[in-house]
């Protein structure tokens, strides 16, 4: 199984690997080593490649060539590509070794915000998908909207395996703390993620604290931006946290923030990982008006939808949520989350993953 990150915080892929190991598979996870990478301890072997380039076309070319070379030396029945950026190397190795190829599409690479305005790069990702995805023995993705996108454009059928947590053994939802509510943003601090909205929204939320758990291309810019605000003392940047620390942090939040600017179909159609994290932790959400996320919030009545865009709209949604949820006690909150926890549960989704793996192999 291959990814282009350094494995440390990729919960989705770790969850898949652990599930397949529990089902009796031998798994090797391959990523890359970065200067700031910390150690990873997993119940399956891992390998991180040291590369010269960190981003851009040269990185993807170097990564996929190194990946294909490394995979040729490994015994494998199935080679598993995570997203389009690992697909060429996995395809080369699978063809050389005459083994099965699986691809898991977690993003729509031609529709990412950083790609849409760069026609040559967008065309390159489209070509990669058109060349290699129809050659895969099995394809999976994280939501129905992504599956429909690929069905329409490539004519391929995809299994939907939602990226949610197991909700057994997690803390029960707690009552909102009206005196000092904690707003939590977790995830990449990148373009289009609304971190600047959250920082500015604190002007209208004078009693709230904002915690930002994550790293990304804009992290230093956002730190500097926040430091200039009169309310900077109510904003805390926690950096990139290991899974275990994030699991302890999330249930302590009163509101989970999930903002995405409508900057392309990959953002518009996605079902973000954080939805499953907040459901498992019993944290009500404030979300952007994107179809998959809104469907979850409205179906289970576990949050508010931002009406519009920008900091003021975000602050108003937070205020509506705090007003509604501050009247609920623990039992009432648990009753709200119980159906969501039952449906959006990795114990349901993992059966589809295991079945897909063994069907592909057989």
RODO-2510 file (C-alpha; in nm, 4 decimals, decimal comma):
residues 362
     n   res          X          Y          Z
     1     x     0,0000     0,0000     0,0000
     2     x     0,1471     0,3355    -0,1054
     3     x     0,0945     0,7003    -0,0057
     4     x     0,2939     1,0159    -0,0799
     5     x     0,2875     1,1470     0,2799
     6     x     0,5137     1,0538     0,5713
     7     x     0,2522     0,8214     0,7364
     8     x     0,2504     1,0069     1,0691
     9     x    -0,0994     1,1564     1,0623
    10     x    -0,2703     0,9624     0,7815
    11     x    -0,5425     0,8028     0,9910
    12     x    -0,7441     0,6818     0,6928
    13     x    -0,4659     0,4668     0,5509
    14     x    -0,3624     0,3436     0,8958
    15     x    -0,7220     0,2374     0,9613
    16     x    -0,7300     0,0473     0,6304
    17     x    -0,3998    -0,1248     0,7020
    18     x    -0,5030    -0,2310     1,0527
    19     x    -0,8326    -0,3663     0,9221
    20     x    -0,6624    -0,5759     0,6547
    21     x    -0,4088    -0,7085     0,9066
    22     x    -0,6944    -0,8106     1,1374
    23     x    -0,8547    -0,9874     0,8418
    24     x    -0,5436    -1,1992     0,7899
    25     x    -0,3569    -1,0009     0,5250
    26     x     0,0124    -0,9139     0,5333
    27     x     0,0455    -0,5399     0,4748
    28     x     0,3440    -0,3204     0,3912
    29     x     0,2773     0,0551     0,3944
    30     x     0,5110     0,2738     0,1885
    31     x     0,5450     0,6515     0,2169
    32     x     0,8250     0,9064     0,2301
    33     x     1,0607     1,0389     0,4928
    34     x     1,0702     1,4122     0,5597
    35     x     1,3277     1,5984     0,7721
    36     x     1,0590     1,6752     1,0302
    37     x     0,9010     1,3277     1,0264
    38     x     0,8593     1,1581     1,3615
    39     x     0,8766     0,7857     1,4268
    40     x     0,5790     0,5646     1,3476
    41     x     0,4965     0,2474     1,5362
    42     x     0,2391     0,0267     1,3671
    43     x     0,1293    -0,3379     1,3942
    44     x     0,2461    -0,3863     1,0347
    45     x     0,5741    -0,3050     0,8564
    46     x     0,6315     0,0382     0,7039
    47     x     0,8909     0,1843     0,4716
    48     x     0,9561     0,5531     0,4093
    49     x     1,1618     0,6558     0,1079
    50     x     1,4106     0,9422     0,1253
    51     x     1,3673     1,1672    -0,1786
    52     x     1,5436     1,4779    -0,3100
    53     x     1,2314     1,6730    -0,4010
    54     x     0,9445     1,7662    -0,1698
    55     x     0,6763     1,8984    -0,4065
    56     x     0,5884     1,9728    -0,7643
    57     x     0,6239     1,7649    -1,0832
    58     x     0,9795     1,6562    -1,0026
    59     x     0,8640     1,5191    -0,6673
    60     x     0,5822     1,3139    -0,8206
    61     x     0,8107     1,1795    -1,0916
    62     x     1,0842     1,0893    -0,8419
    63     x     0,8365     0,9351    -0,5991
    64     x     0,6658     0,7129    -0,8544
    65     x     0,9900     0,5923    -1,0107
    66     x     1,1347     0,5132    -0,6661
    67     x     0,8077     0,3476    -0,5662
    68     x     0,7999     0,1249    -0,8741
    69     x     1,1625     0,0258    -0,8179
    70     x     1,1045    -0,0576    -0,4514
    71     x     0,7827    -0,2503    -0,5155
    72     x     0,9499    -0,4724    -0,7734
    73     x     1,1671    -0,6115    -0,4930
    74     x     0,8697    -0,6978    -0,2702
    75     x     0,6460    -1,0004    -0,2722
    76     x     0,2898    -0,8925    -0,3409
    77     x    -0,0446    -1,0291    -0,4512
    78     x    -0,2086    -0,6851    -0,4521
    79     x    -0,0523    -0,3427    -0,4968
    80     x    -0,2692    -0,0699    -0,3464
    81     x    -0,2432     0,2898    -0,4686
    82     x    -0,3814     0,5664    -0,2491
    83     x    -0,4914     0,8492    -0,4776
    84     x    -0,3797     0,9470    -0,8238
    85     x    -0,0350     1,0615    -0,7104
    86     x     0,0793     0,7038    -0,6351
    87     x    -0,1021     0,5371    -0,9246
    88     x     0,1671     0,5459    -1,1986
    89     x     0,4313     0,3814    -0,9799
    90     x     0,1869     0,1224    -0,8506
    91     x     0,0687     0,0464    -1,2040
    92     x     0,4259     0,0019    -1,3296
    93     x     0,5072    -0,2400    -1,0474
    94     x     0,1811    -0,4334    -1,0778
    95     x     0,2327    -0,4792    -1,4506
    96     x     0,5910    -0,5929    -1,4019
    97     x     0,5015    -0,8339    -1,1208
    98     x     0,1726    -0,9468    -1,2819
    99     x    -0,0260    -0,8856    -0,9637
   100     x    -0,3579    -0,7160    -0,8913
   101     x    -0,3913    -0,3383    -0,8680
   102     x    -0,6299    -0,1528    -0,6344
   103     x    -0,6760     0,2252    -0,6284
   104     x    -0,8357     0,4264    -0,3458
   105     x    -0,9416     0,7764    -0,4545
   106     x    -0,9612     1,0078    -0,1560
   107     x    -0,9345     1,3269    -0,3637
   108     x    -1,0401     1,4369    -0,7122
   109     x    -0,6927     1,5439    -0,8210
   110     x    -0,7966     1,7305    -1,1407
   111     x    -1,0482     1,9264    -0,9298
   112     x    -0,8243     2,0389    -0,6411
   113     x    -0,8131     2,4175    -0,5802
   114     x    -0,4377     2,4378    -0,6316
   115     x    -0,4717     2,2589    -0,9676
   116     x    -0,7801     2,4139    -1,1294
   117     x    -0,6030     2,7374    -1,2223
   118     x    -0,3035     2,5544    -1,3717
   119     x    -0,4252     2,3908    -1,6970
   120     x    -0,1097     2,1871    -1,7792
   121     x    -0,1014     2,0277    -1,4324
   122     x    -0,4760     1,9678    -1,4328
   123     x    -0,4460     1,8002    -1,7732
   124     x    -0,1647     1,5802    -1,6408
   125     x    -0,3837     1,4485    -1,3556
   126     x    -0,6712     1,3899    -1,5967
   127     x    -0,4432     1,1912    -1,8262
   128     x    -0,3088     0,9835    -1,5357
   129     x    -0,6626     0,8998    -1,4231
   130     x    -0,7794     0,8163    -1,7764
   131     x    -0,4753     0,5983    -1,8449
   132     x    -0,4503     0,4041    -1,5214
   133     x    -0,7822     0,3953    -1,3339
   134     x    -0,9628     0,1767    -1,5913
   135     x    -0,6703    -0,0682    -1,5639
   136     x    -0,7273    -0,1263    -1,1921
   137     x    -0,8741    -0,4551    -1,0727
   138     x    -1,0730    -0,2704    -0,8050
   139     x    -1,1479     0,0912    -0,7206
   140     x    -1,2796     0,2496    -0,4037
   141     x    -1,3522     0,5990    -0,2793
   142     x    -1,4868     0,7802     0,0262
   143     x    -1,8331     0,9013    -0,0766
   144     x    -2,1101     0,8584    -0,3306
   145     x    -2,0412     1,1949    -0,4947
   146     x    -1,6843     1,0934    -0,5799
   147     x    -1,8023     0,7562    -0,7115
   148     x    -2,0562     0,9298    -0,9347
   149     x    -1,7907     1,1719    -1,0613
   150     x    -1,5623     0,8911    -1,1757
   151     x    -1,8518     0,6876    -1,3148
   152     x    -1,9579     0,9808    -1,5326
   153     x    -1,6088     1,0689    -1,6570
   154     x    -1,4310     0,7340    -1,6784
   155     x    -1,7142     0,4814    -1,6791
   156     x    -1,5641     0,2965    -1,3813
   157     x    -1,7507     0,1430    -1,0882
   158     x    -1,6213     0,2270    -0,7415
   159     x    -1,6903     0,0804    -0,3987
   160     x    -1,7714     0,3486    -0,1413
   161     x    -1,5906     0,2986     0,1906
   162     x    -1,6540     0,6027     0,4081
   163     x    -1,3654     0,7322     0,6167
   164     x    -1,5201     0,7184     0,9621
   165     x    -1,4051     0,5955     1,3014
   166     x    -1,5148     0,3033     1,5112
   167     x    -1,7445     0,4543     1,7723
   168     x    -1,7157     0,1764     2,0264
   169     x    -1,5427     0,2786     2,3490
   170     x    -1,5388     0,6533     2,2767
   171     x    -1,6474     0,9145     2,5253
   172     x    -2,0145     1,0085     2,5434
   173     x    -2,1083     1,3593     2,4257
   174     x    -2,0824     1,6267     2,6932
   175     x    -2,2876     1,9386     2,7471
   176     x    -2,1673     2,2580     2,5810
   177     x    -1,9664     2,4860     2,8094
   178     x    -2,1422     2,8204     2,7624
   179     x    -1,8921     3,0245     2,9656
   180     x    -1,5860     2,9456     2,7512
   181     x    -1,6784     2,7326     2,4479
   182     x    -1,3879     2,5704     2,2653
   183     x    -1,3948     2,5761     1,8853
   184     x    -1,1738     2,3120     1,7225
   185     x    -1,0352     2,3108     1,3704
   186     x    -0,8428     1,9951     1,2849
   187     x    -0,6825     1,9163     0,9539
   188     x    -0,4601     2,0724     0,6909
   189     x    -0,3949     2,4466     0,7079
   190     x    -0,4108     2,4915     0,3316
   191     x    -0,5792     2,7123     0,0762
   192     x    -0,9561     2,6965     0,0817
   193     x    -0,9863     2,5438     0,4292
   194     x    -1,1317     2,8561     0,5940
   195     x    -0,8724     2,8895     0,8709
   196     x    -0,8635     3,2646     0,8122
   197     x    -1,2431     3,2696     0,8494
   198     x    -1,2103     3,1046     1,1900
   199     x    -0,9458     3,3525     1,3022
   200     x    -1,1552     3,6523     1,1949
   201     x    -1,4770     3,5006     1,3354
   202     x    -1,3371     3,5331     1,6870
   203     x    -1,4149     3,9068     1,6681
   204     x    -1,7841     3,8179     1,6996
   205     x    -1,7291     3,5309     1,9445
   206     x    -1,5693     3,7087     2,2421
   207     x    -1,6255     3,4262     2,4901
   208     x    -1,4857     3,1490     2,2698
   209     x    -1,1445     2,9877     2,2376
   210     x    -1,0159     2,8638     1,9010
   211     x    -0,7798     2,5673     1,8761
   212     x    -0,6171     2,4817     1,5438
   213     x    -0,4714     2,1311     1,5241
   214     x    -0,2845     2,0729     1,2024
   215     x    -0,0120     2,1859     0,9671
   216     x     0,0067     2,2831     0,6034
   217     x     0,1235     2,5236     0,3366
   218     x    -0,0346     2,8274     0,5064
   219     x     0,0505     2,7491     0,8679
   220     x     0,3131     3,0212     0,9127
   221     x     0,1017     3,2754     0,7279
   222     x    -0,1967     3,1948     0,9512
   223     x     0,0154     3,2167     1,2679
   224     x     0,1361     3,5614     1,1645
   225     x    -0,2154     3,6679     1,0649
   226     x    -0,3621     3,5567     1,3982
   227     x    -0,0857     3,7260     1,5974
   228     x    -0,1940     4,0643     1,4613
   229     x    -0,5507     4,0331     1,5928
   230     x    -0,6578     4,1908     1,9253
   231     x    -0,8036     3,8503     2,0169
   232     x    -0,4813     3,6587     1,9448
   233     x    -0,4678     3,5346     2,3049
   234     x    -0,7829     3,3300     2,2387
   235     x    -0,6286     3,1417     1,9436
   236     x    -0,3994     2,8438     1,9953
   237     x    -0,2010     2,6666     1,7234
   238     x    -0,1337     2,3086     1,8331
   239     x     0,0567     2,1870     1,5285
   240     x     0,0299     1,8423     1,3796
   241     x    -0,0815     1,5938     1,6453
   242     x    -0,0462     1,2141     1,6532
   243     x    -0,3711     1,0174     1,6353
   244     x    -0,3736     0,9426     2,0059
   245     x    -0,3403     1,3079     2,1093
   246     x    -0,6068     1,4161     1,8614
   247     x    -0,8427     1,1514     2,0002
   248     x    -0,7970     1,2975     2,3478
   249     x    -0,8356     1,6556     2,2276
   250     x    -1,1451     1,6282     2,0070
   251     x    -1,4021     1,5295     2,2748
   252     x    -1,2955     1,8340     2,4785
   253     x    -1,4237     2,0689     2,2064
   254     x    -1,7693     2,2255     2,2173
   255     x    -1,7888     2,2953     1,8431
   256     x    -1,6118     2,1253     1,5531
   257     x    -1,5309     2,3564     1,2612
   258     x    -1,5420     2,2201     0,9086
   259     x    -1,5044     2,5010     0,6574
   260     x    -1,4330     2,4505     0,2895
   261     x    -1,4417     2,7216     0,0277
   262     x    -1,6173     2,6131    -0,2903
   263     x    -1,2993     2,6192    -0,4969
   264     x    -1,3476     2,3058    -0,7035
   265     x    -1,5340     1,9776    -0,7199
   266     x    -1,2847     1,7964    -0,4973
   267     x    -1,3829     2,0242    -0,2080
   268     x    -1,7484     2,0623    -0,3106
   269     x    -1,8205     1,6888    -0,3320
   270     x    -1,6042     1,5518    -0,0527
   271     x    -1,7036     1,3886     0,2749
   272     x    -1,4128     1,5077     0,4940
   273     x    -1,2460     1,2807     0,7502
   274     x    -1,3354     1,5277     1,0231
   275     x    -1,7064     1,4462     0,9942
   276     x    -1,6375     1,0950     1,1218
   277     x    -1,3988     1,2263     1,3889
   278     x    -1,6533     1,4714     1,5282
   279     x    -1,9343     1,2142     1,5185
   280     x    -1,7224     0,9631     1,7101
   281     x    -1,6313     1,2262     1,9692
   282     x    -1,9878     1,3576     2,0029
   283     x    -1,8940     1,7114     1,8979
   284     x    -2,1592     1,9135     1,7087
   285     x    -2,0322     2,0692     1,3877
   286     x    -2,0482     2,3952     1,1991
   287     x    -1,9999     2,3096     0,8311
   288     x    -1,9816     2,4752     0,4920
   289     x    -2,2695     2,4271     0,2513
   290     x    -2,1311     2,1224     0,0677
   291     x    -2,3698     1,8387    -0,0232
   292     x    -2,2132     1,5368     0,1496
   293     x    -2,1367     1,7211     0,4736
   294     x    -2,4681     1,9034     0,4871
   295     x    -2,6526     1,5752     0,4315
   296     x    -2,4924     1,4275     0,7457
   297     x    -2,5532     1,7347     0,9626
   298     x    -2,9154     1,7697     0,8606
   299     x    -3,0027     1,4006     0,8602
   300     x    -2,8888     1,3556     1,2200
   301     x    -2,9395     1,7168     1,3398
   302     x    -2,5882     1,7384     1,4826
   303     x    -2,4769     2,0818     1,3752
   304     x    -2,5319     2,3998     1,1784
   305     x    -2,4668     2,4925     0,8155
   306     x    -2,2827     2,8161     0,7371
   307     x    -2,5239     3,0401     0,5460
   308     x    -2,2929     3,2052     0,2982
   309     x    -1,9172     3,2419     0,3203
   310     x    -1,6632     3,4285     0,5283
   311     x    -1,5937     3,4991     0,8935
   312     x    -1,9222     3,6706     0,9809
   313     x    -2,1301     3,3867     0,8381
   314     x    -1,9159     3,1370     1,0292
   315     x    -1,9554     3,3304     1,3548
   316     x    -2,3333     3,3460     1,3109
   317     x    -2,3491     2,9687     1,2552
   318     x    -2,1426     2,9106     1,5713
   319     x    -2,3733     3,1399     1,7665
   320     x    -2,6813     2,9500     1,6428
   321     x    -2,5273     2,6176     1,7396
   322     x    -2,4213     2,7332     2,0868
   323     x    -2,7652     2,8764     2,1519
   324     x    -2,9420     2,5537     2,0528
   325     x    -2,7022     2,3068     2,2095
   326     x    -2,6494     2,4872     2,5383
   327     x    -3,0061     2,3898     2,6314
   328     x    -2,9365     2,0162     2,5896
   329     x    -2,8119     1,7941     2,8693
   330     x    -2,5820     1,4957     2,8177
   331     x    -2,8663     1,2490     2,7645
   332     x    -3,0261     1,4679     2,4991
   333     x    -2,6955     1,5127     2,3180
   334     x    -2,6326     1,1398     2,3249
   335     x    -2,9775     1,0806     2,1771
   336     x    -2,8873     1,3153     1,8902
   337     x    -2,5579     1,1407     1,8192
   338     x    -2,6665     0,7779     1,8702
   339     x    -2,8109     0,7258     1,5176
   340     x    -2,5103     0,8941     1,3545
   341     x    -2,2682     0,6813     1,5556
   342     x    -2,4561     0,3682     1,4548
   343     x    -2,4489     0,4504     1,0827
   344     x    -2,1175     0,6370     1,0450
   345     x    -1,9155     0,3618     1,2063
   346     x    -1,5998     0,1925     1,0840
   347     x    -1,7354    -0,1413     1,2025
   348     x    -1,9820    -0,1136     0,9132
   349     x    -1,7435     0,0222     0,6525
   350     x    -1,4566    -0,2182     0,7127
   351     x    -1,6581    -0,5161     0,5934
   352     x    -1,6731    -0,3578     0,2475
   353     x    -1,2974    -0,3051     0,2523
   354     x    -1,2257    -0,6658     0,3478
   355     x    -1,4698    -0,8004     0,0898
   356     x    -1,3148    -0,5844    -0,1815
   357     x    -0,9650    -0,7058    -0,0940
   358     x    -1,0499    -1,0752    -0,0990
   359     x    -1,2721    -1,0440    -0,4077
   360     x    -0,9867    -0,8735    -0,5917
   361     x    -0,7402    -1,1390    -0,4854
   362     x    -0,9674    -1,4283    -0,5780
***
